[in-house]
Amino acid sequence: MTETLTVSKTGGLFVLESVGAYPIFTREQFTEEQREIGQMVTEFCTEKIFPVKDRIEEKDTALIIDLLKQMGELGLLSLHIPEKLGGMEMDKTTGLLVAEALSASGSSAFTVTQGTQTGIGMLPIVWFGTEEQKAKYLPKLATAEWIGAYALTEPSAGSDATSSKTTAILSDDGKHYVLNGEKQFITNGGIADVYSLFCQIDGTKFSAFIVERTMEGFEVGPEEHKMGSKGSSTTPLKLTNVKVPVENLLGEVGGGATIAFNVLNHGRLKLGAHVLGGCKEVITNSANYALERRQFGQPIAYFDAIKKKIADMTIRTYALDSIIYRTGGLIDAAISDLDHDSEDYYLKMGEVMERFAIEASMAKVLGSETIGFCADTGIQIYGGYGYIEEYPMARLYRDTRIDRIWEGTNEINRQIIIGYFMKKALMEEIPIRDKIRAIDDFLASDEFGAPGSALSRQIQIVEAGKYMVLYLFNEALNEFGQDLKHEQQLGELLADSFMDLYLADSTLARVGQMIQSNGQHGVLVPIAQALTAEATLNLMNRGLTGLNDIFHGNLPHEVTNKLRLFQVRLLPKADVASLKRQIAEYVYSQKRYPF
């Protein structure tokens, strides 16, 4: 067990390890302190933010900054700031819990503003800043005396961020850099005082600087008129011969990519937590509306089609919850191995985030697509009222659409997932090839699982799914090698398969732990059974589609035979419709998302 836990302090290993090979972290293991912090955030949002959410939507800047300052007084802006600088320096799991709890505000705009302040707005300085930079900027960011922002995107450089056209040239006296260029879609752009800004030194060395709003030649453009999150500030920036002192260089010359992407990895995981809370709010609102709304002589909640919608949202949200806190737990475990007193502690923390880039991108993709699904489903349950602004779904629907675009589009994040799996396989960072070599032995063996377990069949199915996806992955690598990165349709198919495995593995492990701890599971087993059944049907379809792509529609006899053997192992044998009725009825009995 100890050896497995040690090895597992890097990402991607879930595809190699058996379900429940080691305990995973879940929300059921929150400490009392974490629960109290979560409750404090929920109460603050309910009492202070929710009543004024319409004013926030109208971009009442003074109100937004005042609310941020109140959060600063409670220590909620300094979760990641070192204790020696007055911060709380909490673990990543607590940060995720706070992000989730912000959903009680009812304001995506405020969540975006606060999330930028505590995440990408200050983490570049926390992780890569000098001691002088940290001492100068972090205490003021922690109290919202100063607002932070992250300036990476440009008019012609979005997902391809390192193609930045903004330049920095060292002055003749060596005392400052002269920056010229433009930035686009900068969250908090109109209210920020401090920007972590990326550019090219001498046109080729992608680097980062701390730029202050008051620097001569720095110009903030007009507010963008957005489809959603209207109350958050989003502006372009323009730099015209801005003189930035050399001591404001973040990290090393040419080290911008490391800063940008390690911070984005954290942001992607945090986005998953932010939207998780929103998913739960949608389920609660939708279930209660369905119980109250009557048609054809009964509440619409009891129509079978509505039960399916409530269950689908609940299943996907429970699975998302499982991967968010499992990933947070893995990262915290890896960080705990670092020497907190070493000079490069925070640099190493950034490296830990990269080790879990696969899971962070999964959290972003799955989180954004789950909240999008829930918002759309919620509107459908509300019917015409869902389309009316005075009801909760219309604004939510608009607000959630951006989640699939920022922090790297979901298309880019899918390529990141498959790219890191390729890297880990080719560099033998994780022993993927060992498991691939065991595929034939697996197919020739008897089925295995946890005898007598309520989830025995589901565990067998997921284990078979891992072998099948690795078989597909191996065939893709054999055919395309490193050029697989250019086969984007196949890459997305593989990324989706890996994500389904992570969801199913995490959900089964979490439910299994619940059963072991108290023997009670309510509808958790139906959730795990329904999730696994639908995930494995997706895996079977993707396996066939992917192999036909690789072999151009002419599957060799050996490949066809393997597919048949996998399909036998993957057959769900579950009455999914009945399972979903049980899940929906349980949600109705609780009148809220119940987990």
C-alpha positions as CSV (number, residue, x, y, z in Angstrom):
1,M,0.0,0.0,0.0
2,T,2.8,2.5,0.9
3,E,4.7,1.7,-2.2
4,T,1.6,2.3,-4.4
5,L,0.9,5.6,-2.7
6,T,4.4,6.8,-3.3
7,V,4.4,5.8,-6.9
8,S,1.0,7.5,-7.4
9,K,2.4,10.9,-6.7
10,T,2.4,11.6,-10.4
11,G,-0.4,11.9,-12.8
12,G,-1.9,9.3,-15.2
13,L,-1.4,6.2,-13.1
14,F,-5.1,5.6,-12.6
15,V,-5.1,3.9,-16.0
16,L,-2.6,1.3,-14.7
17,E,-3.7,0.7,-11.2
18,S,-6.7,-1.5,-10.2
19,V,-9.8,0.2,-8.9
20,G,-9.4,0.9,-5.2
21,A,-5.7,-0.1,-5.3
22,Y,-5.2,2.6,-2.6
23,P,-7.5,4.9,-0.7
24,I,-8.4,8.1,-2.6
25,F,-9.2,11.4,-1.0
26,T,-12.9,12.4,-1.1
27,R,-15.0,15.1,0.4
28,E,-16.1,12.6,3.1
29,Q,-12.6,13.0,4.6
30,F,-12.7,16.8,5.0
31,T,-11.2,17.9,8.4
32,E,-13.4,19.8,10.8
33,E,-11.3,22.9,10.0
34,Q,-12.0,22.5,6.3
35,R,-15.7,22.1,6.9
36,E,-15.8,25.2,9.0
37,I,-14.0,27.2,6.3
38,G,-16.4,25.9,3.7
39,Q,-19.4,26.8,5.9
40,M,-17.9,30.3,6.5
41,V,-17.6,30.9,2.7
42,T,-21.1,29.6,2.1
43,E,-22.6,31.9,4.8
44,F,-20.6,34.9,3.5
45,C,-21.9,34.3,0.0
46,T,-25.4,33.7,1.1
47,E,-25.6,36.7,3.4
48,K,-23.3,39.3,1.6
49,I,-23.2,38.4,-2.1
50,F,-26.4,36.7,-3.1
51,P,-28.7,39.7,-2.0
52,V,-26.6,42.1,-4.3
53,K,-25.9,39.7,-7.2
54,D,-28.0,42.0,-9.6
55,R,-25.8,45.0,-8.7
56,I,-22.7,42.9,-9.4
57,E,-24.2,41.9,-12.7
58,E,-24.5,45.6,-13.5
59,K,-20.7,45.9,-12.8
60,D,-20.9,47.9,-9.6
61,T,-17.2,48.1,-9.2
62,A,-17.1,49.7,-5.8
63,L,-19.4,47.0,-4.4
64,I,-17.3,44.2,-6.0
65,I,-14.0,45.6,-4.5
66,D,-15.7,46.1,-1.1
67,L,-16.8,42.5,-1.1
68,L,-13.3,41.4,-2.0
69,K,-11.9,43.4,0.9
70,Q,-14.4,41.8,3.2
71,M,-13.2,38.4,2.1
72,G,-9.7,39.6,2.6
73,E,-10.5,40.5,6.2
74,L,-11.7,36.9,6.7
75,G,-8.4,35.5,5.2
76,L,-10.2,34.1,2.2
77,L,-7.9,35.8,-0.3
78,S,-4.7,34.6,1.3
79,L,-5.2,30.8,1.2
80,H,-2.1,30.3,-1.0
81,I,0.1,33.1,0.5
82,P,3.0,32.0,2.8
83,E,2.3,32.4,6.5
84,K,5.4,34.5,6.9
85,L,3.8,37.1,4.7
86,G,0.5,37.0,6.7
87,G,-1.2,34.4,4.5
88,M,-3.1,31.3,5.6
89,E,-1.0,29.0,3.3
90,M,-3.7,26.3,3.2
91,D,-3.5,23.1,1.2
92,K,-4.9,22.7,-2.4
93,T,-7.9,20.8,-1.1
94,T,-9.1,23.7,1.1
95,G,-8.7,26.0,-1.9
96,L,-10.9,23.7,-4.0
97,L,-13.5,23.6,-1.2
98,V,-13.6,27.4,-1.1
99,A,-13.9,27.6,-4.8
100,E,-16.9,25.2,-4.7
101,A,-18.6,27.1,-1.9
102,L,-18.5,30.3,-3.8
103,S,-21.4,29.0,-5.9
104,A,-23.7,30.0,-3.0
105,S,-23.2,33.6,-4.1
106,G,-25.4,33.1,-7.1
107,S,-23.0,35.3,-9.0
108,S,-20.7,33.7,-11.6
109,A,-19.3,37.2,-12.2
110,F,-18.1,37.6,-8.6
111,T,-16.7,34.0,-8.6
112,V,-14.7,34.9,-11.7
113,T,-13.4,38.1,-10.1
114,Q,-12.5,36.4,-6.8
115,G,-11.0,33.3,-8.5
116,T,-8.8,35.5,-10.6
117,Q,-7.6,37.4,-7.6
118,T,-6.6,34.3,-5.6
119,G,-5.5,32.2,-8.5
120,I,-3.9,33.4,-11.7
121,G,-3.7,36.9,-10.3
122,M,-1.3,36.1,-7.5
123,L,0.0,32.6,-8.0
124,P,2.7,33.6,-10.5
125,I,4.1,35.8,-7.7
126,V,3.6,33.2,-5.0
127,W,5.4,30.5,-7.0
128,F,8.0,32.3,-9.1
129,G,8.4,35.7,-7.4
130,T,11.5,36.8,-5.5
131,E,11.3,37.4,-1.8
132,E,11.2,41.1,-2.5
133,Q,8.4,40.8,-5.0
134,K,6.4,38.6,-2.6
135,A,6.8,41.1,0.2
136,K,5.8,44.0,-2.0
137,Y,2.8,42.6,-3.7
138,L,1.2,39.7,-1.8
139,P,0.1,41.4,1.4
140,K,-1.8,44.0,-0.7
141,L,-3.3,41.4,-2.9
142,A,-4.4,39.4,0.2
143,T,-6.4,42.3,1.5
144,A,-7.7,43.5,-2.0
145,E,-6.0,46.8,-1.5
146,W,-4.6,45.9,-4.9
147,I,-6.5,43.7,-7.4
148,G,-4.5,41.2,-9.5
149,A,-4.8,40.1,-13.1
150,Y,-3.1,37.7,-15.5
151,A,-2.3,39.0,-19.0
152,L,-1.4,36.2,-21.4
153,T,-3.9,36.2,-24.3
154,E,-3.4,38.6,-27.3
155,P,-5.5,39.5,-30.3
156,S,-3.5,36.9,-32.4
157,A,-2.3,34.6,-29.6
158,G,-5.0,32.7,-27.7
159,S,-4.5,29.0,-27.3
160,D,-1.0,29.3,-28.8
161,A,0.0,31.6,-26.0
162,T,3.8,31.4,-26.6
163,S,3.4,33.0,-30.0
164,S,3.0,36.3,-28.1
165,K,3.8,39.4,-30.1
166,T,4.3,41.7,-27.1
167,T,7.9,42.5,-26.8
168,A,10.4,43.5,-24.1
169,I,13.8,45.1,-24.8
170,L,16.4,45.8,-22.1
171,S,17.3,49.4,-21.9
172,D,20.9,50.5,-22.6
173,D,21.5,51.2,-18.9
174,G,20.2,47.7,-18.0
175,K,17.8,49.1,-15.4
176,H,14.5,48.4,-17.1
177,Y,12.8,46.6,-19.9
178,V,10.7,48.5,-22.5
179,L,7.4,46.7,-23.2
180,N,5.3,47.2,-26.3
181,G,2.2,45.2,-27.4
182,E,-1.4,44.4,-26.8
183,K,-3.3,42.0,-24.6
184,Q,-6.9,40.8,-25.1
185,F,-9.7,39.4,-22.9
186,I,-8.0,40.1,-19.6
187,T,-10.2,39.2,-16.6
188,N,-10.1,41.9,-13.9
189,G,-8.4,44.0,-16.6
190,G,-10.4,47.1,-15.8
191,I,-10.0,47.0,-12.0
192,A,-6.6,45.5,-11.5
193,D,-3.6,47.3,-10.1
194,V,-1.0,44.5,-10.7
195,Y,-0.7,42.3,-13.8
196,S,1.4,39.2,-14.4
197,L,2.1,39.9,-18.0
198,F,3.8,37.7,-20.6
199,C,5.9,38.9,-23.5
200,Q,8.9,38.1,-25.7
201,I,12.3,39.4,-24.5
202,D,14.3,40.3,-27.6
203,G,11.4,38.8,-29.6
204,T,12.3,35.2,-28.9
205,K,12.5,34.6,-25.1
206,F,9.0,34.1,-23.7
207,S,9.0,35.6,-20.3
208,A,6.8,37.2,-17.6
209,F,6.8,40.5,-15.7
210,I,4.9,42.2,-12.9
211,V,3.4,45.3,-14.5
212,E,1.7,48.0,-12.5
213,R,-1.3,49.9,-13.8
214,T,0.3,53.3,-12.9
215,M,3.4,52.7,-15.2
216,E,3.6,55.3,-17.9
217,G,2.5,54.0,-21.3
218,F,0.2,51.3,-19.8
219,E,-3.4,51.7,-21.0
220,V,-6.5,49.8,-20.1
221,G,-9.0,49.5,-22.9
222,P,-12.8,49.6,-22.7
223,E,-14.9,46.9,-21.0
224,E,-16.0,44.1,-23.3
225,H,-19.7,43.5,-23.6
226,K,-20.0,39.8,-22.9
227,M,-22.7,37.2,-23.3
228,G,-22.3,36.1,-19.7
229,S,-20.5,36.9,-16.4
230,K,-21.4,40.5,-17.2
231,G,-20.4,41.8,-13.8
232,S,-16.8,40.7,-14.1
233,S,-14.3,43.1,-15.8
234,T,-12.8,42.0,-19.1
235,T,-10.7,44.5,-21.1
236,P,-7.9,44.7,-23.6
237,L,-4.6,46.3,-22.5
238,K,-2.1,48.3,-24.6
239,L,1.5,48.9,-23.8
240,T,3.4,51.7,-25.4
241,N,7.1,52.0,-24.4
242,V,6.2,50.9,-20.8
243,K,9.3,51.0,-18.7
244,V,9.3,48.0,-16.3
245,P,12.2,47.8,-13.7
246,V,14.4,44.7,-14.2
247,E,13.5,43.7,-10.7
248,N,10.0,43.1,-11.9
249,L,11.0,40.2,-14.1
250,L,9.1,37.1,-12.9
251,G,11.3,34.0,-12.8
252,E,14.0,33.7,-15.4
253,V,14.4,35.2,-18.8
254,G,12.8,32.7,-21.2
255,G,10.9,31.0,-18.3
256,G,7.5,32.3,-19.2
257,A,6.0,29.0,-20.5
258,T,6.8,27.3,-17.2
259,I,5.1,30.1,-15.2
260,A,2.1,30.3,-17.6
261,F,1.3,26.7,-17.8
262,N,1.9,25.6,-14.2
263,V,-0.4,28.4,-13.1
264,L,-2.9,27.4,-15.7
265,N,-2.8,23.8,-14.4
266,H,-3.9,25.1,-11.0
267,G,-6.5,27.3,-12.6
268,R,-8.0,24.3,-14.6
269,L,-8.4,22.2,-11.5
270,K,-9.9,25.2,-9.6
271,L,-12.3,25.8,-12.4
272,G,-13.6,22.3,-12.0
273,A,-14.3,23.0,-8.3
274,H,-16.0,26.4,-9.1
275,V,-18.5,24.8,-11.5
276,L,-19.0,21.7,-9.2
277,G,-20.8,24.0,-6.8
278,G,-22.9,25.3,-9.7
279,C,-23.9,21.9,-10.8
280,K,-25.2,21.1,-7.3
281,E,-27.2,24.4,-7.2
282,V,-28.8,23.5,-10.6
283,I,-29.9,20.1,-9.4
284,T,-31.3,21.5,-6.2
285,N,-33.3,24.2,-8.0
286,S,-34.4,21.9,-10.8
287,A,-35.6,19.2,-8.4
288,N,-37.6,21.6,-6.3
289,Y,-39.1,23.3,-9.3
290,A,-40.1,19.9,-10.8
291,L,-41.8,18.9,-7.5
292,E,-43.8,22.2,-7.5
293,R,-44.7,22.5,-11.2
294,R,-47.8,20.5,-12.0
295,Q,-48.9,19.4,-15.5
296,F,-51.5,16.8,-16.4
297,G,-52.6,16.5,-12.8
298,Q,-49.3,15.7,-11.1
299,P,-45.9,17.3,-10.4
300,I,-43.7,17.0,-13.5
301,A,-41.0,15.5,-11.2
302,Y,-42.8,12.1,-11.5
303,F,-42.7,12.0,-15.3
304,D,-40.1,9.4,-16.3
305,A,-38.3,11.7,-18.7
306,I,-37.8,14.3,-15.9
307,K,-36.5,11.6,-13.6
308,K,-33.9,10.7,-16.2
309,K,-32.8,14.3,-16.4
310,I,-32.5,14.7,-12.6
311,A,-30.6,11.4,-12.4
312,D,-28.2,12.3,-15.3
313,M,-27.2,15.5,-13.7
314,T,-26.8,13.8,-10.3
315,I,-24.6,11.0,-11.7
316,R,-22.3,13.3,-13.7
317,T,-22.0,15.7,-10.7
318,Y,-21.2,13.0,-8.2
319,A,-18.5,11.7,-10.6
320,L,-17.1,15.2,-11.1
321,D,-16.9,15.7,-7.3
322,S,-15.1,12.4,-7.0
323,I,-12.3,13.4,-9.5
324,I,-11.9,17.0,-8.2
325,Y,-11.1,16.0,-4.6
326,R,-9.2,12.9,-5.6
327,T,-6.9,15.1,-7.7
328,G,-6.6,17.6,-5.0
329,G,-5.7,14.9,-2.5
330,L,-3.0,13.5,-4.9
331,I,-1.5,17.0,-5.4
332,D,-1.5,17.6,-1.6
333,A,0.2,14.3,-1.0
334,A,2.9,15.1,-3.5
335,I,3.5,18.6,-2.1
336,S,3.8,17.1,1.4
337,D,7.0,15.4,0.2
338,L,8.7,18.7,-0.5
339,D,11.0,20.5,1.9
340,H,9.0,23.5,3.0
341,D,12.1,25.3,4.2
342,S,14.0,25.0,0.9
343,E,14.6,28.1,-1.2
344,D,12.9,26.5,-4.2
345,Y,9.8,25.2,-2.4
346,Y,7.3,27.2,-4.4
347,L,9.1,26.4,-7.7
348,K,8.8,22.7,-6.8
349,M,5.1,23.2,-6.0
350,G,4.7,24.5,-9.5
351,E,6.4,21.4,-10.8
352,V,4.0,19.2,-8.8
353,M,1.1,20.8,-10.6
354,E,2.7,19.9,-13.9
355,R,3.0,16.3,-12.8
356,F,-0.8,16.2,-12.6
357,A,-1.5,18.2,-15.8
358,I,-3.5,15.3,-17.1
359,E,-5.9,15.3,-14.2
360,A,-6.1,19.1,-14.1
361,S,-7.1,19.3,-17.7
362,M,-9.6,16.5,-17.1
363,A,-11.1,18.5,-14.3
364,K,-11.4,21.6,-16.6
365,V,-13.0,19.7,-19.5
366,L,-15.3,17.6,-17.5
367,G,-16.3,20.4,-15.1
368,S,-17.1,22.8,-17.9
369,E,-19.0,20.3,-19.9
370,T,-20.9,19.0,-16.9
371,I,-22.0,22.5,-15.8
372,G,-23.0,23.2,-19.4
373,F,-25.0,20.0,-19.5
374,C,-26.7,20.8,-16.2
375,A,-27.5,24.4,-17.2
376,D,-29.1,23.2,-20.4
377,T,-31.0,20.4,-18.7
378,G,-32.1,22.8,-16.0
379,I,-33.6,25.1,-18.5
380,Q,-35.4,22.2,-20.2
381,I,-37.0,21.2,-16.8
382,Y,-38.1,24.8,-16.2
383,G,-39.6,24.9,-19.6
384,G,-40.6,28.5,-20.7
385,Y,-39.7,29.9,-17.3
386,G,-36.1,28.7,-17.8
387,Y,-35.8,31.2,-20.6
388,I,-37.0,34.1,-18.5
389,E,-34.3,36.2,-16.8
390,E,-36.1,36.5,-13.4
391,Y,-35.6,32.7,-13.0
392,P,-32.2,31.3,-12.1
393,M,-31.4,29.3,-15.2
394,A,-31.2,31.9,-18.0
395,R,-28.2,33.8,-16.5
396,L,-26.5,30.6,-15.4
397,Y,-26.8,29.3,-19.0
398,R,-25.1,32.3,-20.4
399,D,-22.5,32.4,-17.7
400,T,-21.4,28.8,-18.1
401,R,-20.6,29.0,-21.8
402,I,-17.3,30.6,-21.3
403,D,-16.0,27.7,-19.2
404,R,-15.4,25.6,-22.2
405,I,-13.2,28.4,-23.7
406,W,-11.0,30.0,-21.1
407,E,-8.1,28.3,-19.2
408,G,-7.3,26.8,-22.6
409,T,-10.2,25.7,-24.8
410,N,-11.5,22.2,-24.2
411,E,-10.0,21.2,-27.6
412,I,-6.6,22.3,-26.4
413,N,-7.1,20.6,-23.0
414,R,-8.0,17.3,-24.7
415,Q,-4.7,17.5,-26.7
416,I,-2.9,18.2,-23.5
417,I,-4.3,15.1,-22.0
418,I,-3.2,12.8,-24.8
419,G,0.1,14.7,-25.2
420,Y,1.0,14.1,-21.6
421,F,0.0,10.4,-21.9
422,M,2.3,10.2,-24.9
423,K,5.1,11.9,-23.1
424,K,4.8,9.7,-20.0
425,A,4.6,6.5,-22.1
426,L,7.6,7.4,-24.4
427,M,9.7,8.7,-21.5
428,E,8.7,5.7,-19.4
429,E,7.6,8.1,-16.6
430,I,4.8,5.6,-15.9
431,P,5.0,1.9,-17.0
432,I,2.2,2.0,-19.6
433,R,4.1,-0.4,-21.9
434,D,4.2,-3.0,-19.1
435,K,0.4,-3.1,-19.0
436,I,0.1,-3.1,-22.8
437,R,2.3,-6.2,-22.9
438,A,-0.1,-7.8,-20.5
439,I,-3.2,-7.4,-22.7
440,D,-3.2,-10.8,-24.2
441,D,-2.7,-12.5,-20.8
442,F,-5.6,-10.4,-19.5
443,L,-7.9,-11.5,-22.3
444,A,-7.0,-15.1,-21.8
445,S,-7.6,-15.1,-18.1
446,D,-10.8,-15.5,-16.1
447,E,-12.7,-12.3,-15.2
448,F,-11.6,-10.8,-11.9
449,G,-13.0,-8.4,-9.4
450,A,-14.0,-8.0,-5.8
451,P,-16.0,-11.3,-5.1
452,G,-19.2,-10.5,-3.3
453,S,-18.9,-6.8,-3.7
454,A,-22.0,-4.8,-4.7
455,L,-19.8,-3.4,-7.4
456,S,-17.9,-6.5,-8.5
457,R,-19.2,-6.4,-12.0
458,Q,-18.5,-2.7,-12.4
459,I,-14.9,-3.1,-11.2
460,Q,-14.4,-5.9,-13.8
461,I,-15.8,-3.7,-16.5
462,V,-13.5,-0.7,-15.7
463,E,-10.4,-2.9,-15.5
464,A,-11.3,-4.3,-19.0
465,G,-11.9,-0.8,-20.2
466,K,-8.4,0.2,-19.1
467,Y,-6.8,-2.6,-21.1
468,M,-9.0,-1.8,-24.2
469,V,-8.1,1.9,-24.1
470,L,-4.4,1.1,-23.7
471,Y,-4.7,-1.3,-26.6
472,L,-6.2,1.5,-28.8
473,F,-3.5,3.9,-27.5
474,N,-0.8,1.5,-28.4
475,E,-2.1,0.8,-31.9
476,A,-2.3,4.6,-32.4
477,L,1.3,5.1,-31.3
478,N,2.4,2.2,-33.6
479,E,0.7,3.7,-36.6
480,F,1.5,7.4,-36.0
481,G,4.3,7.6,-33.4
482,Q,4.7,11.2,-32.2
483,D,2.7,12.4,-35.2
484,L,-0.4,11.2,-33.2
485,K,-0.5,14.8,-31.9
486,H,-1.6,15.8,-35.4
487,E,-4.4,13.2,-35.5
488,Q,-6.7,15.4,-33.5
489,Q,-9.9,13.5,-34.0
490,L,-8.2,10.3,-32.8
491,G,-6.5,12.3,-30.0
492,E,-9.9,13.6,-28.7
493,L,-11.4,10.2,-28.8
494,L,-8.5,8.8,-26.7
495,A,-8.7,11.8,-24.3
496,D,-12.5,11.2,-23.9
497,S,-11.8,7.5,-23.2
498,F,-9.2,8.3,-20.5
499,M,-11.6,10.8,-18.9
500,D,-14.4,8.2,-18.8
501,L,-11.9,5.8,-17.1
502,Y,-10.9,8.4,-14.5
503,L,-14.5,9.2,-13.7
504,A,-15.6,5.6,-13.4
505,D,-12.5,4.5,-11.4
506,S,-12.8,7.5,-9.0
507,T,-16.6,7.0,-8.5
508,L,-16.2,3.2,-7.9
509,A,-13.3,3.8,-5.5
510,R,-15.3,6.5,-3.6
511,V,-18.4,4.4,-3.3
512,G,-16.4,1.4,-2.3
513,Q,-14.8,3.3,0.5
514,M,-18.2,4.5,1.7
515,I,-19.5,0.9,1.9
516,Q,-16.4,-0.2,3.7
517,S,-16.5,2.7,6.2
518,N,-20.1,2.3,7.3
519,G,-21.9,-0.3,5.2
520,Q,-24.4,2.3,4.1
521,H,-24.7,3.4,0.5
522,G,-28.3,4.5,-0.3
523,V,-28.3,5.2,-4.0
524,L,-24.5,5.4,-4.3
525,V,-24.3,1.9,-5.8
526,P,-27.0,2.7,-8.4
527,I,-25.0,5.9,-9.3
528,A,-21.8,3.8,-9.7
529,Q,-23.6,1.2,-11.7
530,A,-25.4,3.6,-14.0
531,L,-22.2,5.6,-14.6
532,T,-20.1,2.5,-15.4
533,A,-22.7,1.1,-17.7
534,E,-22.9,4.3,-19.8
535,A,-19.2,4.9,-19.7
536,T,-18.3,1.4,-21.0
537,L,-20.8,1.7,-23.8
538,N,-19.0,4.9,-24.8
539,L,-15.6,3.0,-24.5
540,M,-16.8,0.2,-26.8
541,N,-18.0,2.6,-29.4
542,R,-14.8,4.7,-29.3
543,G,-12.7,1.5,-29.5
544,L,-14.4,0.5,-32.7
545,T,-14.3,4.0,-34.1
546,G,-10.7,4.6,-33.2
547,L,-9.4,1.3,-34.6
548,N,-11.3,1.9,-37.8
549,D,-9.5,5.3,-38.0
550,I,-6.1,3.7,-37.5
551,F,-6.7,0.9,-40.0
552,H,-8.7,3.0,-42.5
553,G,-11.8,0.8,-42.2
554,N,-10.0,-2.4,-42.9
555,L,-9.7,-4.1,-39.5
556,P,-7.3,-7.0,-39.5
557,H,-8.7,-10.3,-38.2
558,E,-6.6,-10.2,-35.1
559,V,-7.9,-6.8,-34.2
560,T,-11.5,-7.9,-34.8
561,N,-11.0,-10.9,-32.5
562,K,-9.6,-8.7,-29.7
563,L,-12.5,-6.3,-30.0
564,R,-14.9,-9.2,-29.5
565,L,-13.1,-10.4,-26.4
566,F,-13.1,-6.8,-25.0
567,Q,-16.8,-6.4,-25.8
568,V,-17.7,-9.5,-23.8
569,R,-15.8,-8.1,-20.8
570,L,-17.4,-4.7,-21.2
571,L,-21.0,-5.7,-21.5
572,P,-22.7,-3.7,-18.7
573,K,-25.7,-6.0,-17.8
574,A,-27.5,-3.2,-16.0
575,D,-31.1,-1.9,-16.1
576,V,-29.9,1.8,-16.3
577,A,-33.5,3.2,-16.6
578,S,-34.5,1.6,-13.3
579,L,-31.3,2.8,-11.6
580,K,-32.0,6.3,-12.7
581,R,-35.5,6.2,-11.3
582,Q,-34.1,5.2,-7.9
583,I,-31.5,8.1,-8.1
584,A,-34.1,10.7,-9.0
585,E,-36.5,9.6,-6.3
586,Y,-33.8,9.8,-3.7
587,V,-33.0,13.4,-4.8
588,Y,-36.7,14.3,-4.6
589,S,-36.8,12.9,-1.1
590,Q,-33.9,15.2,0.0
591,K,-35.1,18.1,-2.1
592,R,-31.5,19.0,-2.9
593,Y,-28.3,17.5,-4.3
594,P,-27.8,15.1,-1.5
595,F,-24.1,14.2,-1.5
